[in-house]
Amino acid sequence: MSLTLAPRATAPAAISLPMAIAATGAVFYGVLLWVSVQMNLQAFGYDFYDQVWLALREGRLDLPIRVLRIEGHYTADGTAYFYHGLAPLVIRALLDPLIQIGQVSLSPLSIWLWTVLGTALYHTAFLRVIPEARTGLRAALSALLWFGGPGVILAGNHAFYHEPISLGYALGGGFVLLWVRAVQAGRMSVRTLLGLALLAALCVHARPNLAAALYIGVGLAALWALWSARLRMAAPVLLAALVLGGGGYSYLALNEARFGDKGMTHGTFEESPIRYGMMFWGKENKDSLRARAFMEHGRFNLGRVLPSALAYLALPPEQWSAKAHGTARNLHFKATASQSGFTRIETPTSGLLFLWTGWIILAAFGIARLRHATWAQLALVATTGASAVLMLSYAAITLRYMLALWPLVAVLSLIGLPRAAQALGGLAPVRIGALGAAVTMGVIMSLQTAGAYRFEFREETGTFFEAWDTETCRAHVLNANLPADRVTALCRAPRVET
């Protein structure tokens, strides 16, 4: 069944309940982030993008090592560079005329904004395929998305890792919504094609792994446009290609400016001109399991896709059974270590079957309906599937990386939703109750996981994430055999705009 645009309802109540749930969810995300900020220990990198913005205003790309620490990428003389893109700086650019950047971290605001926007965009896409007359189903799906979807996890912690991920989540949501509208309209318009290209180009500076998949999607959208409109779409397709080229070129130029090489996106575990912070500061060595996996099997390896997919899907929740969770992790290690190297599994991690139960059920309906899907729907599945494969081939399994699988789960759910709605209408009350209980347990699991997640990445003394004051920084610099006369420059305090 295609993604049919449902007729509009005349009763205002048909849209008020989903919107009320969305507003409640947005407030709830704010509460989660407020709790994260109010904890005794700060989240690692809470001021990271604020400092990037202030450094760029000074005309420099290096940051104080007290800001970057283990996540910096270092030249031989200790100069510290960030490896992320620039897209999250948009919040700083907008607010700079109004506030003094550096006084208060803007990370929680940025994460909240992109998380709410991303969830709202996916929410809109889902509502477009549910008849407005089915108010109960629309409300249930709205609640499932806002309280049992990716937003709960993203809002659970304000460490700097979540800024680009939340922005990528929003860009992906916009991409999916535009594509759904094109499917329902039956054509790829000029405006939609250029919108897709712009979102993909911006994503290069947020989540390059997702951007690579979105670039594939724009290419498929261009083929769709040319196939249906022939030469009338030639100029828009060329313009879309220029937009994509601008996004890619700006990222390569940024890499060359900070690393001296367009193709170098980050430091390495090996001896090289740019070294990863964990190696540079002696927190890890080239003989560690992780370093060997990266060096011998690559950061991305297709041999990891299947075992990682199984782990992401079915890893028992540690909160519910630490023993079952540990057993599953050991089995994963034994099955993969000799083939693709060590894959780091961070806690808290729970399989999608337990975390996004309702969404996996909907995605299963979508998989069953793929043989009836249109070419345009299959193209979107291929696009989001490419992003999932890239993430599954990476040498780490983490809660935040799980969010890279969401676009594929969401698209399959969109395809399966009309059929699932039909099936739901024919179920006996007992089965509906059992299904509701399973979905509710998934929502509870999401909330529990978000609660546990807020303790991660804290600047706790003795951990990789501990804060560095001037004396701690000085000790690290001297232990790394860097010149003593470099201490003042390297250990400078984070800036506050004046």
C-alpha positions as CSV (number, residue, x, y, z in Angstrom):
1,M,0.0,0.0,0.0
2,S,1.4,3.4,-0.9
3,L,1.7,6.3,1.5
4,T,-1.8,7.7,0.8
5,L,-2.5,11.2,1.9
6,A,-5.5,11.0,4.2
7,P,-8.4,13.5,3.7
8,R,-8.5,16.3,6.2
9,A,-11.0,16.1,9.1
10,T,-13.4,19.0,9.7
11,A,-13.4,18.6,13.5
12,P,-10.7,20.7,15.2
13,A,-10.4,17.9,17.8
14,A,-8.8,15.7,15.1
15,I,-5.6,17.6,15.3
16,S,-5.7,19.1,18.8
17,L,-4.8,15.9,20.7
18,P,-1.6,15.1,18.7
19,M,-0.5,18.7,18.9
20,A,-1.1,18.7,22.7
21,I,1.0,15.6,23.0
22,A,3.7,17.2,20.9
23,A,3.7,20.3,23.2
24,T,3.8,18.1,26.3
25,G,6.7,16.1,24.8
26,A,8.7,19.3,24.0
27,V,8.3,20.4,27.6
28,F,9.3,17.0,28.8
29,Y,12.5,17.1,26.7
30,G,13.2,20.5,28.3
31,V,12.8,18.9,31.8
32,L,15.1,16.0,30.9
33,L,17.8,18.5,29.8
34,W,17.3,20.7,32.8
35,V,17.8,17.6,35.1
36,S,21.0,16.8,33.1
37,V,22.3,20.4,33.6
38,Q,21.5,20.5,37.3
39,M,23.5,17.4,38.2
40,N,26.6,17.9,40.4
41,L,29.1,17.1,37.7
42,Q,29.0,18.8,34.3
43,A,28.6,16.8,31.1
44,F,31.8,16.4,29.0
45,G,32.2,19.0,26.3
46,Y,29.2,21.1,27.5
47,D,31.0,24.3,26.3
48,F,32.6,22.7,23.2
49,Y,30.7,24.4,20.4
50,D,30.6,27.7,22.3
51,Q,34.4,27.6,22.3
52,V,34.5,26.7,18.6
53,W,32.4,29.7,17.8
54,L,34.7,32.0,19.8
55,A,37.8,30.6,18.3
56,L,36.4,31.1,14.8
57,R,35.7,34.7,15.6
58,E,39.4,35.0,16.5
59,G,40.3,33.5,13.1
60,R,41.6,30.3,14.5
61,L,40.6,26.6,14.3
62,D,42.5,25.3,17.3
63,L,41.0,25.1,20.8
64,P,42.4,25.1,24.4
65,I,43.2,21.5,25.3
66,R,41.3,22.0,28.5
67,V,38.2,22.1,26.3
68,L,39.0,19.2,24.0
69,R,41.0,16.9,26.2
70,I,40.6,13.2,25.0
71,E,38.4,14.2,22.1
72,G,41.0,16.5,20.5
73,H,43.1,15.7,17.5
74,Y,46.7,16.9,18.1
75,T,49.7,17.9,16.1
76,A,53.2,17.0,17.4
77,D,53.5,20.3,19.3
78,G,50.2,19.8,21.1
79,T,48.0,22.1,19.1
80,A,44.5,20.8,19.5
81,Y,41.9,20.7,16.7
82,F,38.3,19.5,16.7
83,Y,37.2,17.1,14.0
84,H,33.5,18.0,13.9
85,G,31.6,20.0,11.3
86,L,30.3,23.5,11.8
87,A,26.5,23.1,11.5
88,P,25.8,23.2,15.2
89,L,27.2,26.8,15.3
90,V,24.0,28.2,13.8
91,I,22.6,28.6,17.3
92,R,25.7,30.6,18.3
93,A,25.5,32.8,15.2
94,L,21.9,33.6,15.9
95,L,22.3,34.4,19.6
96,D,25.7,36.1,19.5
97,P,24.2,39.6,19.1
98,L,22.0,39.0,22.1
99,I,24.2,37.3,24.7
100,Q,27.8,36.8,25.7
101,I,28.9,33.5,24.4
102,G,30.8,31.4,26.9
103,Q,29.1,32.6,30.0
104,V,26.4,29.9,30.0
105,S,26.6,26.8,27.9
106,L,24.3,26.8,24.9
107,S,24.5,23.1,24.4
108,P,21.3,22.2,26.3
109,L,19.3,24.8,24.2
110,S,20.8,23.5,21.0
111,I,20.1,19.9,21.8
112,W,16.5,20.7,22.9
113,L,15.8,22.8,19.8
114,W,17.0,20.2,17.3
115,T,15.5,17.3,19.2
116,V,12.1,18.9,19.3
117,L,12.3,20.0,15.7
118,G,13.4,16.5,14.5
119,T,10.6,14.8,16.5
120,A,8.1,17.3,15.1
121,L,9.2,16.6,11.6
122,Y,8.9,12.9,11.9
123,H,5.6,13.4,13.8
124,T,4.2,15.3,10.8
125,A,5.3,12.6,8.4
126,F,3.5,9.9,10.5
127,L,0.4,11.9,10.8
128,R,0.2,12.3,7.0
129,V,-0.4,8.6,6.6
130,I,-3.0,8.1,9.3
131,P,-6.6,9.1,8.5
132,E,-7.6,12.1,10.6
133,A,-10.8,10.3,11.6
134,R,-8.8,7.8,13.5
135,T,-8.1,10.1,16.4
136,G,-7.2,7.3,18.9
137,L,-4.5,5.9,16.6
138,R,-3.1,9.3,15.8
139,A,-2.9,10.1,19.6
140,A,-1.3,6.7,20.4
141,L,1.3,7.1,17.7
142,S,2.0,10.7,18.8
143,A,2.6,9.5,22.4
144,L,4.8,6.6,21.2
145,L,7.0,9.0,19.2
146,W,7.4,11.7,21.7
147,F,7.9,9.5,24.8
148,G,9.2,6.3,23.2
149,G,11.3,7.5,20.4
150,P,14.8,8.9,19.8
151,G,14.0,12.3,21.4
152,V,13.9,10.8,24.9
153,I,17.4,9.5,24.5
154,L,18.8,12.7,22.9
155,A,17.3,14.9,25.6
156,G,18.7,12.6,28.4
157,N,22.2,14.1,28.3
158,H,23.8,17.4,27.2
159,A,27.3,16.1,26.5
160,F,28.7,17.6,23.3
161,Y,28.2,14.3,21.4
162,H,24.5,15.0,21.3
163,E,24.6,18.4,19.5
164,P,25.6,17.1,16.0
165,I,23.5,13.9,16.5
166,S,20.4,15.9,17.4
167,L,21.0,18.3,14.5
168,G,21.4,15.3,12.2
169,Y,18.2,13.9,13.6
170,A,16.4,17.1,12.7
171,L,17.9,17.2,9.2
172,G,17.0,13.5,8.7
173,G,13.4,14.2,9.8
174,G,13.2,17.0,7.3
175,F,14.5,14.8,4.5
176,V,12.0,12.0,5.3
177,L,9.1,14.5,5.5
178,L,9.9,16.1,2.2
179,W,10.2,12.7,0.5
180,V,6.9,11.5,2.0
181,R,5.2,14.6,0.6
182,A,6.7,13.9,-2.8
183,V,5.5,10.3,-2.7
184,Q,2.0,11.4,-1.8
185,A,2.1,14.1,-4.6
186,G,3.3,11.5,-7.1
187,R,6.2,13.7,-8.3
188,M,9.5,15.2,-7.3
189,S,9.1,19.0,-7.6
190,V,11.8,21.5,-8.0
191,R,11.3,22.9,-4.5
192,T,11.4,19.4,-2.9
193,L,14.6,18.4,-4.8
194,L,16.4,21.5,-3.8
195,G,15.2,21.1,-0.2
196,L,16.5,17.6,-0.1
197,A,19.9,18.8,-1.5
198,L,20.1,21.6,1.1
199,L,19.4,19.3,4.0
200,A,22.0,16.8,2.8
201,A,24.6,19.5,2.3
202,L,24.0,20.8,5.8
203,C,24.2,17.3,7.2
204,V,27.8,17.0,6.0
205,H,28.7,19.5,8.8
206,A,26.6,17.6,11.4
207,R,26.7,13.8,10.8
208,P,28.9,12.9,7.7
209,N,27.8,9.3,7.9
210,L,24.2,10.3,7.5
211,A,25.1,12.9,4.9
212,A,26.7,10.2,2.7
213,A,23.4,8.4,2.7
214,L,21.4,11.5,2.1
215,Y,23.6,12.3,-0.9
216,I,22.6,9.0,-2.3
217,G,19.0,9.9,-1.7
218,V,19.3,13.2,-3.5
219,G,20.9,11.3,-6.5
220,L,17.9,9.0,-6.5
221,A,15.5,12.0,-6.2
222,A,17.3,13.5,-9.2
223,L,16.8,10.4,-11.3
224,W,13.1,10.3,-10.3
225,A,12.7,14.0,-11.4
226,L,14.5,13.4,-14.7
227,W,12.5,10.2,-15.4
228,S,9.2,11.9,-14.8
229,A,9.9,15.4,-16.3
230,R,12.8,14.8,-18.6
231,L,14.7,18.0,-19.6
232,R,12.4,20.3,-17.7
233,M,14.2,19.2,-14.5
234,A,17.7,19.4,-15.9
235,A,18.4,22.8,-14.5
236,P,17.1,22.0,-11.0
237,V,19.1,18.8,-11.0
238,L,22.2,20.7,-11.9
239,L,21.5,23.2,-9.1
240,A,20.9,20.4,-6.6
241,A,24.3,19.0,-7.6
242,L,25.9,22.3,-7.0
243,V,24.4,22.5,-3.6
244,L,25.7,19.1,-2.7
245,G,29.1,20.0,-4.1
246,G,29.1,23.1,-1.9
247,G,28.5,21.1,1.2
248,G,31.2,18.6,0.4
249,Y,33.7,21.1,-0.7
250,S,33.3,23.2,2.4
251,Y,33.9,20.2,4.6
252,L,37.0,19.2,2.7
253,A,38.3,22.8,2.9
254,L,37.7,22.8,6.6
255,N,39.7,19.5,6.9
256,E,42.6,21.0,4.9
257,A,42.6,24.2,7.0
258,R,42.9,22.3,10.3
259,F,44.7,19.1,9.3
260,G,46.6,20.1,6.2
261,D,44.9,17.4,4.1
262,K,41.4,17.5,2.5
263,G,41.0,13.7,3.0
264,M,42.0,13.7,6.7
265,T,38.9,13.9,8.8
266,H,40.4,13.1,12.2
267,G,43.5,12.0,14.0
268,T,44.7,8.4,14.0
269,F,45.7,5.7,16.5
270,E,49.0,5.2,14.6
271,E,52.0,7.5,14.5
272,S,50.9,10.3,12.2
273,P,51.0,14.1,11.9
274,I,47.6,14.2,13.6
275,R,46.9,11.9,16.5
276,Y,43.7,11.1,18.4
277,G,43.5,12.5,21.9
278,M,43.3,9.2,23.7
279,M,46.5,8.1,22.1
280,F,48.2,11.5,22.3
281,W,47.7,11.7,26.1
282,G,48.6,8.1,26.8
283,K,45.1,7.1,27.8
284,E,45.2,4.3,25.2
285,N,47.9,2.7,23.2
286,K,48.2,1.1,19.8
287,D,48.0,-2.4,21.3
288,S,44.6,-1.9,22.9
289,L,41.8,-3.9,21.5
290,R,40.0,-0.9,20.1
291,A,43.1,0.6,18.4
292,R,44.0,-2.8,16.9
293,A,40.5,-3.2,15.5
294,F,40.6,0.2,13.9
295,M,44.1,-0.3,12.4
296,E,43.8,-3.9,11.3
297,H,40.1,-4.0,10.3
298,G,39.3,-0.4,9.6
299,R,36.9,2.0,11.2
300,F,34.2,0.7,8.9
301,N,34.0,-3.0,8.0
302,L,31.1,-4.7,6.4
303,G,31.9,-7.8,8.4
304,R,30.5,-6.1,11.4
305,V,27.1,-5.3,9.9
306,L,25.3,-8.6,10.7
307,P,26.6,-9.2,14.3
308,S,26.1,-5.5,15.1
309,A,22.6,-5.6,13.7
310,L,21.8,-8.5,15.9
311,A,23.2,-6.7,19.0
312,Y,21.4,-3.5,18.2
313,L,18.2,-5.4,17.7
314,A,18.2,-7.9,20.5
315,L,20.8,-7.1,23.2
316,P,19.0,-7.7,26.5
317,P,18.7,-4.5,28.6
318,E,21.3,-4.3,31.3
319,Q,18.8,-2.6,33.6
320,W,16.5,-5.6,33.5
321,S,19.1,-8.4,33.5
322,A,22.8,-7.7,33.9
323,K,23.6,-11.4,33.5
324,A,21.8,-11.8,30.2
325,H,23.2,-8.6,29.0
326,G,26.8,-9.7,29.8
327,T,26.3,-13.1,28.3
328,A,25.1,-11.5,25.0
329,R,28.1,-9.2,24.9
330,N,30.5,-12.1,25.5
331,L,28.9,-14.0,22.6
332,H,29.2,-11.0,20.4
333,F,32.9,-10.7,21.2
334,K,33.6,-14.3,20.6
335,A,31.8,-14.2,17.2
336,T,33.5,-11.1,15.9
337,A,36.9,-10.6,17.5
338,S,38.8,-12.8,15.1
339,Q,36.8,-11.7,12.0
340,S,36.5,-7.9,12.3
341,G,38.3,-7.1,15.6
342,F,37.0,-5.8,18.9
343,T,33.7,-3.9,18.8
344,R,33.2,-1.6,21.8
345,I,29.8,-1.9,23.4
346,E,29.0,1.0,25.7
347,T,26.4,1.1,28.5
348,P,23.6,1.7,28.9
349,T,22.7,-0.2,25.7
350,S,19.5,-2.0,25.0
351,G,18.2,-3.8,21.9
352,L,15.7,-2.1,19.8
353,L,13.2,-4.9,20.5
354,F,13.1,-3.7,24.1
355,L,13.7,0.0,23.6
356,W,11.5,0.8,20.5
357,T,9.1,-2.1,20.7
358,G,6.3,-0.4,19.0
359,W,8.5,0.9,16.2
360,I,10.0,-2.5,15.5
361,I,6.5,-3.9,15.2
362,L,5.5,-1.2,12.7
363,A,8.8,-1.7,10.8
364,A,8.1,-5.4,10.5
365,F,4.8,-4.5,8.8
366,G,6.8,-2.2,6.6
367,I,9.2,-5.0,5.6
368,A,6.3,-7.3,4.8
369,R,4.9,-4.6,2.5
370,L,8.1,-3.8,0.6
371,R,7.1,-6.1,-2.3
372,H,4.1,-3.8,-2.9
373,A,6.1,-0.5,-2.3
374,T,6.5,2.0,-5.1
375,W,9.9,2.8,-6.6
376,A,10.0,6.1,-4.7
377,Q,9.3,4.4,-1.4
378,L,12.0,1.8,-2.1
379,A,14.4,4.6,-2.9
380,L,13.8,6.1,0.5
381,V,14.4,2.8,2.1
382,A,17.6,2.4,0.2
383,T,18.7,5.9,1.4
384,T,18.1,5.3,5.0
385,G,19.3,1.8,4.8
386,A,22.7,3.1,3.5
387,S,23.0,5.2,6.7
388,A,22.2,2.2,8.9
389,V,24.7,0.0,7.1
390,L,27.5,2.6,7.6
391,M,26.7,2.7,11.3
392,L,26.5,-1.0,11.7
393,S,29.9,-1.4,10.1
394,Y,31.5,0.9,12.7
395,A,33.6,-0.6,15.5
396,A,31.4,0.5,18.3
397,I,27.9,-0.1,19.6
398,T,26.5,2.8,21.7
399,L,23.2,4.2,22.6
400,R,23.8,7.5,20.7
401,Y,24.9,5.6,17.5
402,M,21.6,3.6,17.7
403,L,19.9,6.8,16.6
404,A,21.6,6.4,13.2
405,L,19.3,3.4,12.7
406,W,16.2,5.5,13.4
407,P,15.6,6.9,9.9
408,L,15.4,3.3,8.5
409,V,13.1,2.2,11.3
410,A,10.9,5.3,10.8
411,V,10.7,4.8,7.0
412,L,9.8,1.2,7.3
413,S,7.2,2.1,9.9
414,L,5.7,4.7,7.6
415,I,5.3,2.1,4.9
416,G,3.9,-0.5,7.3
417,L,1.6,1.9,9.2
418,P,-1.5,1.8,6.9
419,R,-1.4,-2.1,6.9
420,A,-0.8,-2.1,10.7
421,A,-3.8,0.2,11.2
422,Q,-6.0,-2.2,9.2
423,A,-4.7,-5.2,11.2
424,L,-5.3,-3.5,14.5
425,G,-8.9,-3.1,13.6
426,G,-9.4,-6.8,13.3
427,L,-7.6,-7.9,16.5
428,A,-9.5,-9.3,19.5
429,P,-9.5,-7.1,22.6
430,V,-7.2,-9.5,24.4
431,R,-4.6,-9.3,21.7
432,I,-4.9,-5.5,21.5
433,G,-4.3,-5.5,25.3
434,A,-1.2,-7.7,25.0
435,L,0.1,-5.6,22.2
436,G,-0.5,-2.4,24.2
437,A,1.3,-3.9,27.1
438,A,4.4,-4.7,25.0
439,V,4.5,-1.3,23.5
440,T,4.1,0.3,26.9
441,M,7.0,-1.7,28.3
442,G,9.1,-0.4,25.4
443,V,8.2,3.2,26.4
444,I,9.1,2.4,30.0
445,M,12.4,1.0,28.8
446,S,13.1,4.2,26.8
447,L,12.4,6.3,29.9
448,Q,14.5,4.1,32.2
449,T,17.4,4.1,29.7
450,A,17.2,7.9,29.4
451,G,17.3,8.1,33.2
452,A,20.4,5.9,33.4
453,Y,22.0,7.8,30.4
454,R,22.1,11.1,32.2
455,F,25.0,9.8,34.4
456,E,27.2,9.1,31.4
457,F,30.0,11.4,30.2
458,R,30.3,13.2,33.5
459,E,33.5,15.1,34.4
460,E,34.2,12.7,37.2
461,T,37.7,12.7,38.6
462,G,39.7,9.7,37.6
463,T,37.7,9.0,34.4
464,F,38.5,9.8,30.8
465,F,36.0,12.7,31.0
466,E,37.5,14.5,34.1
467,A,37.8,18.2,33.9
468,W,41.3,19.7,33.4
469,D,42.2,22.8,35.4
470,T,45.4,24.7,34.7
471,E,47.6,22.5,36.9
472,T,46.1,19.2,35.6
473,C,46.6,20.5,32.1
474,R,50.2,21.5,32.8
475,A,50.9,18.0,34.2
476,H,49.5,16.4,31.1
477,V,51.5,18.6,28.8
478,L,54.8,17.9,30.6
479,N,54.1,14.2,30.8
480,A,53.6,14.2,27.0
481,N,57.1,15.7,26.7
482,L,55.9,18.9,25.2
483,P,58.0,22.0,25.6
484,A,57.5,23.7,28.9
485,D,57.3,27.1,27.2
486,R,54.1,25.8,25.4
487,V,52.2,25.3,28.6
488,T,50.7,28.8,28.8
489,A,49.5,28.7,25.2
490,L,48.2,25.1,25.3
491,C,46.5,25.4,28.7
492,R,44.8,28.7,28.2
493,A,41.4,29.0,29.8
494,P,38.2,28.6,27.8
495,R,37.1,32.0,26.4
496,V,34.2,34.1,27.5
497,E,33.0,36.7,25.0
498,T,33.6,40.3,26.2
